Amino acid sequence: MTSEETVELHLTEETSAVILKDIHKRYNTQINDILLTALILAFYKWQGHNKLLLNLEGHGREDISEKADITRTVGWFTSVYPVMLNISDPSDTGSCIKSVKESLRNIP
């Protein structure tokens, strides 16, 4: 037996502006830091786990080795890599943002 539920949420224009513009100033973050923090907090609320392993994809614009001949290459390079997000105190949003930010900055 399976079940399904759809949850739909709409953010106000003001809330979207805070997420996209204002929160970065307070925590010196990028939008991915905030979105991934929201993801792990939603996961915690849903499943009760404070750790989340997921794959992220790089955009492929990183520097390519000078030894690689890419002169006849069409397209772009992307990379997929595992990331473990871990939050210690889900009730403290600021510490969650900092924890996710530090986890992402430590990826080689």
C-alpha positions in Angstrom: 0.0 0.0 0.0 1.4 3.4 -0.9 0.2 6.9 -0.2 0.9 10.2 -1.7 0.5 13.8 -0.5 1.2 17.1 -2.3 2.2 20.1 -0.3 2.3 23.4 -2.1 3.8 26.6 -0.6 4.1 30.1 -2.1 6.5 32.7 -0.8 5.5 36.3 -0.8 7.5 38.8 -2.8 9.0 40.2 0.4 10.0 36.8 1.7 11.7 36.0 -1.6 13.6 39.3 -1.5 14.9 38.5 2.0 16.0 35.1 0.9 17.6 36.3 -2.4 19.2 39.6 -1.2 19.1 40.4 2.5 20.1 37.2 4.2 23.5 37.1 2.3 24.6 40.3 4.1 23.9 38.9 7.5 25.7 35.6 7.0 28.0 36.3 4.1 26.5 33.5 2.1 25.6 32.4 -1.4 22.0 31.4 -2.4 23.0 27.7 -2.4 23.9 27.9 1.3 20.5 29.2 2.1 18.6 26.8 -0.2 20.5 23.8 1.2 19.9 24.9 4.7 16.2 25.1 4.0 16.4 21.6 2.5 18.1 20.0 5.5 15.7 21.8 7.9 12.7 20.5 5.9 14.3 17.0 5.9 14.8 17.2 9.7 11.2 18.3 10.2 9.9 15.5 8.0 12.2 12.6 9.1 13.8 13.7 12.3 17.4 13.3 11.0 20.0 16.0 11.3 22.3 14.6 8.6 21.6 14.5 4.9 23.8 12.9 2.2 23.2 14.2 -1.3 24.9 14.7 -4.6 25.6 18.2 -5.9 26.5 19.1 -9.5 29.2 21.6 -10.3 28.5 24.0 -13.2 31.6 22.9 -15.2 33.2 26.4 -15.4 36.0 25.5 -13.1 39.6 25.7 -14.4 40.5 22.8 -16.5 44.0 21.3 -16.3 46.4 23.0 -18.6 47.6 19.6 -19.7 44.1 18.7 -21.1 43.6 19.5 -24.8 40.0 20.7 -25.0 40.3 22.5 -28.3 38.0 20.1 -30.1 35.5 19.8 -27.3 31.9 20.8 -27.7 29.8 21.5 -24.6 30.8 21.8 -21.0 32.2 19.8 -18.2 30.2 19.2 -15.0 31.0 17.2 -11.9 28.8 15.4 -9.4 30.1 15.0 -5.9 28.7 13.8 -2.6 28.0 16.2 0.2 27.1 15.4 3.8 25.1 18.2 5.5 25.0 18.0 9.3 23.2 20.4 11.6 23.6 20.2 15.4 20.8 22.4 16.6 17.8 22.6 14.2 16.1 25.2 16.3 19.0 27.7 15.7 18.6 28.7 12.1 21.8 30.9 12.2 24.0 28.1 13.3 22.4 25.8 10.7 23.3 28.3 7.9 26.8 28.6 9.2 27.2 24.8 9.4 26.0 24.3 5.9 28.1 27.2 4.6 31.3 25.7 6.3 30.5 22.2 4.9 30.2 23.6 1.3 33.4 25.8 1.7 35.4 22.7 2.8 34.6 20.8 -0.5 37.9 20.6 -2.5 
